Amino acid sequence: MKKRSRAEAGKNEPPEHLAELVGRVKAGDVEAFRQLYDVYGRKIVNYIYRLTGSRAEAEDLAQDTFVLAFNKIGSLKDDRKFQSWLFRIAQNNVYQKYRGKRPHFESIDDEEGPELSNLDQLESSSRNPEDRVLSTELQERIQEAIGELPEKYREVFVLSALHRLSYQDISEIVGRSLASVKSDIHRARVAVRDKVKNYLGDNYGMSSLF
């Protein structure tokens, strides 16, 4: 996998004062919770969107996630684990919503909606109209490939390739062993790469995700 710069990694790391913020929320500080939402709001929406393929569901389930997190934050034993705990709540909300049925993945037909995370790295700020069409089509191919993954592969792929979380964090979120997570991430990356490589060509943008 392409090595991330310190700046890129920092975008996906919890804030240094995370434990302090969580502690303040536990003490009833609503403003501290708003600060946590500022850090994690779009990440949770994007995570749920990549699992469900629905912008509307992502917004609704993300709201439910933060409401539940606020109400249950007293049960969090290690304040430093807030990020993993929050993602796990989001994951459980998705499971409850889609229990027994597979989400319907909608097409990416505009540039609004949830943050595209590291897919944005495949685009250029100076791209011309043809490049913009290519980028949109590429995003659709990747989203289709993600949607076709088995559930256990899809969730770890999104957390690893798009959110750049560590294996340890992902293991805590999905509740599986480190070895299982590493294996599933590898299988998911291979599956997504194989599904989009014909569209991408040999190396176009592949290192940004794989």
N, C-alpha and C positions, 0 to 999 in steps of 0.2 A: 504494500500500500504506500501511496505517496506520503512522504513525511510532512506533517503540518508545521507551519511556522508558529512561533510563540503567540503571535497576534491572533491567528486563526483558532488556536487551541483555547485562548482566553475567552473567546466569544461563547464557548460551550461549557466553561467551568463555572461552578457556583461562585457567587460574590464572596470576597474575603470575610465580610461581616455577616455571612449567612446565619451562623448560629446566634448571633446577637439579635438579628431581625426576628428569627423564629422565637427566641426567648421573649421578645417584646410582644409578639402576637399572643403567646401563651398567657401573657399578663393582661391581655385585652386591648392591645394597641392596634386599632384598625388601620392607622396610617402605615404601620410597619407591614401589615398584610398587603396594602396597596403597593408597597415597594416590591414585595415578593411577586405580586402579580405583574408588575412592570418587567421583571426579569424573566418570568416563566410563562406569561400569558400566551404569547405567540408560539412559543415552543410547544406548549401543550396542544394548542389548536392545530398546529402543523402535524404533530405526532398522531393525533386522532384522525386527522384528515387522511394521512397516509395509510392508516389502518382501515378506514371505512370508505374512503373515496368520495365522501359527501361533505361539501362545505357547510351546509346547514346543520348536519349532524355533528360536525366537528365543533361548530360554535356552541351548540346546545350542550353537548357532552362536556366541553371544556368548562362551561359555566357551572354545570353540575359538579365537576371535579373540584373547582375552587370553593364552592359552597361547602362541599363535604370536607375538604381539607381544613377550612376555617373552623368548622364545627367539631372536627375530630383531632385537631392539632395537639390537644393535650395528651393524646395517646402515643405521640411520637416520642420515643425514648431518647434517641440520639439526634439532637438538633442539626448536626452536621449532615445527616442523612435525609434532609428534607427533599432534595431533588429526586432521589430514588423513590422515596415514599410518595411524592406527588405523581410521578410517572406511573407508579403502581396503581394508584387510585384511578388515574385516567384509563389504564389498561383494563381494570376491573369493570369500569363503567361501560367500556366497549363490549366486553364479554357479556355483561348482563343485557345490553341492548340487542346484541346479535346472537344470543344463545340459540343454537340449533339452526341458524341460517347464515348464509354468506352475504357480506355487504355487497351492494351494487356500486361499482366504481364508475363515476361519471367522467366525461371527457374534460380535459383542461381547455376551455374554449375562450378564455380571456386571461388577462394578466392581473386580475384582482384576486381577492380571497387570501387564503392562508399563505404564509411565508413559504417560499420554495427551498429554504435552507441551502444546503451545499449544491443543489442543482443550479443555483444562481452562478456558481463558479464556471459553469459551462458557457456562460454568456459573456459578451464583451460590451462595455459601456459605449463603444463607438460602432456597434454593429449597424449594418444597413438594413433596409426593409427585407431583403431576401434572407439575411441572417436571422432576423426576428421570426420569420416564418419557420425557418429551420429549427430555431430554439424551441418554439412552441410545439412543433411536431416531435422533437426529441423528448420534451417533458411528457408528452402524451405516451410515447413508447415506453418510457421508464415507469410512468405511473401504471400503465397496463401490465408491465412485467411484474411490478410490485404486487398488484392486485391478484395476479395469477399464482403467487407463491402460496404454499401451505401456511396456515396461520402462524405456526411456531417459527417458521423462517421469516415471515413478513415482519413480525414484531421486532425481532433482533436485528434484521437488516435496517429497518427504519432508525432504530436507536444507534446503530453502529455507523452505517454509511452516511446517513443524513444528519443525525444529531451528534455524531462523533463522541458518544459516551464510551467510557472504558469498559472492558470485559467485566470487571468486578461490579461496576454500577449496573450493567445490563443483567448480570446474574442475579443481583438483588431485586431488580424490578420484575423480572419474569419468573423468579423463584426456581431457577434451574442451576445445576452445577456449572462451574467455570468451564470444565471440559466440554460439557454439552453445548454451552453458549458458543464457545469458539468453533466447534464443529458445525453448528447450525449457521453461524455467520458466514463461514467459508462456503457452505453449500448454497446459501442464499445468494451470495455474491456471484458465484459461478453461474447459477441459474439466471439471474438478472443480466449478467454480462452476455451470456449466450443468446438471450432473447433480443438484445438490442444491438449486438455487434455488427449484424448485417446492415443495420441502418447507420451506425456510427462510422463504419469503416474500420481500419486496423487500429488506430490509436486515438481517434478524435475524442478528446475529453474523457477517455476511459479512466485515466489515472485519478481524476477528481473524485470518482466514486469507488474505485477498486484499487 
